[in-house]
Amino acid sequence: MKKRFLAAVLAVSMMTVGLTGCGTKKTKGTVSTDGSTSMEKVIGALGEDFTEKNPDVTFSYNPTGSGSGISAVANGTCDIGLSSRHLKDEEKEQGLEETVLAIDGIAVIVNTNNTVSDLTLEQIADIYTGKITNWSELGGADAEIVVIGREAGSGTRDGFESITKTEDACKLRQELTSTGDVIATVKSNENAIGYASLASVDTSVTMVSVDGVTPGSETVLDGSYAIQRPFVLVTKKDQKLSEAAQAFFDYAISKDAKSIIEGAGVVPAN
């Protein structure tokens, strides 16, 4: 009799555990992100993986550029801002705070028909400030260098100019508003040079090495590739995120997201 009673209790207990497991709460709601166009690949991958695990969450990404994404958080028009540069002091004074998600290289890119494969940091600076104007000065074809850059407010531009020490001195043929536009323009012009997120560069253009170091995850991680910057999540310090937004934020900076971030071509910060 006692054995039958114990068996019945055990069976009920196992059913209860099973029901509890089946009823695990999933996150619901919306998550809105806004900002850096360079972060499109990594944020897209993270958003896709997160919503697969939480099908009742609607995730959105608005590629407006780092400056606009930071402003969107400050104005309360998005949950999480995306910036490919560190916050400035005046932005922190607005109550914003940054969390570094990953480290990304800024690749210097040329057309696939260009024979120049390596540049020094000084040569890159000289190209962008107009001191070097012809590819023949660098061992390439006798052709004028078409200098392509990003618009003011771009985190990629901020990172590139601060590292090359060319702030307020660049002489650009074109200022473009997205990473994709820079890559497409260099792809279509044999004499063009540009810069773009390493995570976004494909085989349609050629990445030059800088001071003999090829850009890649390993050289970004060990610091040997000089032109690199952070990918940052921007939030308001004293404003609580929604349940869904907080769940995504926690997931993005967790070890669970590491393989997704690496798969997007950048180095996880955590």
C-alpha positions as CSV (number, residue, x, y, z in Angstrom):
1,M,0.0,0.0,0.0
2,K,2.8,2.4,1.0
3,K,4.7,1.5,-2.3
4,R,1.6,2.4,-4.4
5,F,1.1,5.7,-2.5
6,L,4.8,6.7,-3.0
7,A,4.6,5.8,-6.7
8,A,1.5,7.9,-7.1
9,V,3.2,10.9,-5.3
10,L,6.2,10.5,-7.6
11,A,4.1,10.4,-10.7
12,V,2.2,13.6,-9.7
13,S,5.5,15.3,-8.9
14,M,6.9,14.4,-12.3
15,M,3.8,15.7,-14.0
16,T,4.1,18.9,-12.1
17,V,7.8,19.3,-13.2
18,G,6.8,18.6,-16.8
19,L,4.0,21.1,-16.8
20,T,6.3,23.7,-15.2
21,G,8.9,23.2,-17.9
22,C,6.3,23.4,-20.7
23,G,5.0,26.6,-19.2
24,T,8.4,28.5,-19.3
25,K,7.6,32.2,-19.8
26,K,8.7,33.7,-23.1
27,T,9.5,37.4,-23.5
28,K,6.8,39.4,-25.4
29,G,6.8,43.0,-26.7
30,T,8.8,45.1,-29.0
31,V,12.5,46.1,-29.3
32,S,13.5,49.1,-31.3
33,T,17.1,49.9,-32.2
34,D,18.4,52.9,-34.2
35,G,21.8,54.1,-35.3
36,S,25.1,52.9,-36.9
37,T,24.8,51.5,-40.4
38,S,28.1,49.6,-39.7
39,M,26.4,47.6,-37.1
40,E,23.7,46.3,-39.4
41,K,25.1,42.8,-39.9
42,V,25.8,42.1,-36.2
43,I,22.5,43.6,-34.9
44,G,20.6,41.9,-37.7
45,A,22.1,38.5,-36.7
46,L,21.4,39.1,-33.0
47,G,17.9,40.3,-33.6
48,E,17.1,37.2,-35.7
49,D,18.5,34.8,-33.2
50,F,16.7,36.6,-30.3
51,T,13.3,36.6,-32.0
52,E,13.7,32.9,-32.9
53,K,14.0,32.2,-29.2
54,N,11.2,34.7,-28.4
55,P,8.7,34.6,-31.3
56,D,6.3,37.0,-29.6
57,V,8.9,39.8,-29.8
58,T,8.9,42.3,-32.7
59,F,12.5,43.5,-33.3
60,S,13.3,46.5,-35.5
61,Y,16.5,48.2,-36.6
62,N,16.6,51.7,-38.2
63,P,20.0,52.4,-40.0
64,T,20.3,56.1,-39.5
65,G,24.0,56.5,-38.5
66,S,25.6,56.7,-35.0
67,G,24.8,60.4,-34.3
68,S,21.1,59.9,-35.1
69,G,20.9,56.7,-33.1
70,I,22.3,58.5,-30.1
71,S,19.9,61.3,-30.5
72,A,17.0,58.8,-30.8
73,V,17.8,57.4,-27.4
74,A,18.1,60.8,-25.9
75,N,14.7,61.8,-27.4
76,G,13.1,58.6,-26.3
77,T,12.2,57.5,-29.9
78,C,14.0,54.1,-29.6
79,D,14.9,51.6,-26.9
80,I,18.5,51.1,-27.7
81,G,20.9,53.3,-29.7
82,L,23.7,51.8,-31.8
83,S,27.0,53.7,-32.1
84,S,30.2,52.8,-33.8
85,R,32.1,55.2,-31.6
86,H,32.4,56.0,-27.9
87,L,30.0,58.5,-26.4
88,K,31.2,62.1,-26.1
89,D,31.3,63.8,-22.7
90,E,28.4,66.0,-23.7
91,E,26.3,63.0,-24.6
92,K,27.1,61.3,-21.3
93,E,26.0,64.6,-19.6
94,Q,22.6,64.0,-21.2
95,G,22.2,60.9,-19.0
96,L,23.3,58.5,-21.7
97,E,25.6,55.5,-21.1
98,E,27.4,53.1,-23.3
99,T,28.0,49.4,-23.2
100,V,30.6,48.1,-25.6
101,L,29.2,45.1,-27.5
102,A,32.1,44.3,-29.8
103,I,35.3,45.6,-31.5
104,D,35.3,46.2,-35.2
105,G,38.1,47.0,-37.6
106,I,37.7,49.8,-40.1
107,A,38.9,48.4,-43.4
108,V,40.5,50.7,-46.0
109,I,39.1,49.5,-49.3
110,V,40.0,49.9,-53.0
111,N,38.7,48.7,-56.3
112,T,39.6,45.0,-57.1
113,N,41.5,46.2,-60.2
114,N,43.8,48.4,-58.0
115,T,47.3,47.0,-57.7
116,V,48.1,48.9,-54.4
117,S,47.8,46.3,-51.6
118,D,49.5,47.9,-48.6
119,L,49.5,51.4,-47.2
120,T,51.0,53.0,-44.1
121,L,48.9,54.9,-41.7
122,E,50.8,58.0,-42.7
123,Q,50.1,57.4,-46.4
124,I,46.4,56.9,-45.7
125,A,46.3,60.2,-43.8
126,D,48.2,61.9,-46.7
127,I,45.6,60.6,-49.2
128,Y,42.7,61.9,-47.2
129,T,44.2,65.3,-46.6
130,G,45.2,65.8,-50.2
131,K,49.0,65.5,-49.9
132,I,49.0,62.4,-52.1
133,T,46.6,62.7,-55.0
134,N,47.7,60.1,-57.6
135,W,48.0,56.3,-57.3
136,S,51.4,56.4,-59.1
137,E,52.9,58.0,-56.0
138,L,52.1,54.8,-54.2
139,G,53.3,52.4,-56.9
140,G,49.9,52.2,-58.7
141,A,48.4,53.4,-61.9
142,D,48.9,57.0,-63.1
143,A,45.4,58.1,-62.1
144,E,43.9,60.6,-59.7
145,I,42.8,59.1,-56.4
146,V,39.0,59.5,-55.8
147,V,38.7,59.9,-52.1
148,I,35.4,58.6,-50.5
149,G,34.3,59.1,-46.9
150,R,31.3,59.2,-44.7
151,E,29.0,62.0,-43.6
152,A,29.5,64.2,-40.5
153,G,28.0,62.3,-37.5
154,S,29.1,58.9,-38.8
155,G,30.7,56.8,-36.1
156,T,32.9,55.2,-38.8
157,R,34.1,58.6,-39.9
158,D,34.8,59.6,-36.3
159,G,36.8,56.5,-35.7
160,F,38.7,56.7,-38.9
161,E,39.6,60.3,-38.6
162,S,40.6,60.1,-35.0
163,I,43.0,57.2,-35.6
164,T,44.5,58.7,-38.8
165,K,44.6,62.1,-37.1
166,T,42.7,63.7,-40.0
167,E,39.9,65.4,-38.1
168,D,38.6,68.5,-39.9
169,A,41.3,68.0,-42.6
170,C,39.8,65.5,-45.0
171,K,39.3,66.5,-48.6
172,L,36.6,64.1,-49.9
173,R,35.3,63.7,-53.4
174,Q,32.1,62.2,-52.0
175,E,30.5,62.0,-48.5
176,L,28.2,59.0,-48.3
177,T,25.6,58.2,-45.7
178,S,26.0,54.5,-45.3
179,T,28.6,51.7,-45.3
180,G,26.9,50.0,-48.2
181,D,27.1,53.2,-50.3
182,V,30.8,53.4,-49.7
183,I,31.4,49.8,-50.7
184,A,29.2,50.2,-53.8
185,T,31.0,53.4,-54.9
186,V,34.5,51.9,-54.5
187,K,33.3,48.8,-56.4
188,S,32.2,50.9,-59.3
189,N,35.3,53.2,-59.5
190,E,38.7,51.8,-60.3
191,N,40.4,54.9,-58.8
192,A,38.4,55.1,-55.6
193,I,39.5,54.6,-52.0
194,G,37.2,54.4,-49.0
195,Y,36.7,53.0,-45.6
196,A,34.1,50.7,-44.2
197,S,33.3,48.4,-41.3
198,L,35.3,45.2,-41.6
199,A,32.1,43.2,-40.7
200,S,30.4,44.6,-43.8
201,V,33.2,44.3,-46.5
202,D,32.7,41.6,-49.1
203,T,34.8,40.3,-52.0
204,S,33.4,43.0,-54.4
205,V,36.3,45.3,-53.1
206,T,39.8,44.8,-51.9
207,M,40.9,45.5,-48.3
208,V,44.5,46.9,-48.2
209,S,46.8,46.0,-45.4
210,V,47.9,48.8,-43.1
211,D,51.5,48.9,-42.1
212,G,51.8,45.3,-43.3
213,V,48.9,44.1,-41.2
214,T,45.8,42.6,-42.8
215,P,42.5,43.5,-41.2
216,G,40.7,40.5,-39.6
217,S,39.2,39.3,-36.3
218,E,42.6,38.1,-35.0
219,T,44.5,41.3,-35.8
220,V,41.7,43.4,-34.4
221,L,41.7,41.3,-31.2
222,D,45.4,41.4,-30.6
223,G,45.6,45.2,-31.5
224,S,48.1,44.8,-34.3
225,Y,45.6,46.2,-36.8
226,A,45.6,49.9,-36.1
227,I,42.3,51.2,-37.4
228,Q,39.6,49.8,-35.1
229,R,36.7,51.1,-33.0
230,P,33.9,49.9,-30.7
231,F,30.4,48.9,-31.5
232,V,28.3,50.4,-28.6
233,L,24.8,49.9,-27.2
234,V,23.5,53.2,-26.0
235,T,20.8,53.5,-23.3
236,K,19.5,56.1,-20.8
237,K,21.1,55.7,-17.4
238,D,18.1,56.4,-15.3
239,Q,15.4,55.1,-17.5
240,K,14.3,51.4,-17.2
241,L,14.1,49.5,-20.5
242,S,10.9,47.6,-21.3
243,E,10.9,43.9,-20.4
244,A,11.5,42.9,-24.1
245,A,14.2,45.5,-24.6
246,Q,16.0,44.5,-21.4
247,A,15.9,40.9,-22.4
248,F,17.5,41.6,-25.7
249,F,20.1,43.8,-24.1
250,D,21.0,41.1,-21.6
251,Y,21.1,38.5,-24.4
252,A,23.3,40.7,-26.6
253,I,26.1,41.1,-24.0
254,S,25.9,37.5,-22.7
255,K,28.2,34.6,-23.6
256,D,25.2,33.1,-25.4
257,A,25.5,35.7,-28.1
258,K,29.3,35.3,-28.6
259,S,29.1,33.0,-31.5
260,I,26.5,35.1,-33.3
261,I,28.8,38.2,-32.9
262,E,31.8,36.4,-34.1
263,G,29.8,35.1,-37.1
264,A,29.1,38.7,-38.0
265,G,32.8,39.3,-38.4
266,V,33.5,41.3,-35.3
267,V,35.2,40.6,-32.0
268,P,32.9,40.2,-28.9
269,A,33.7,42.5,-26.0
270,N,32.6,40.0,-23.5
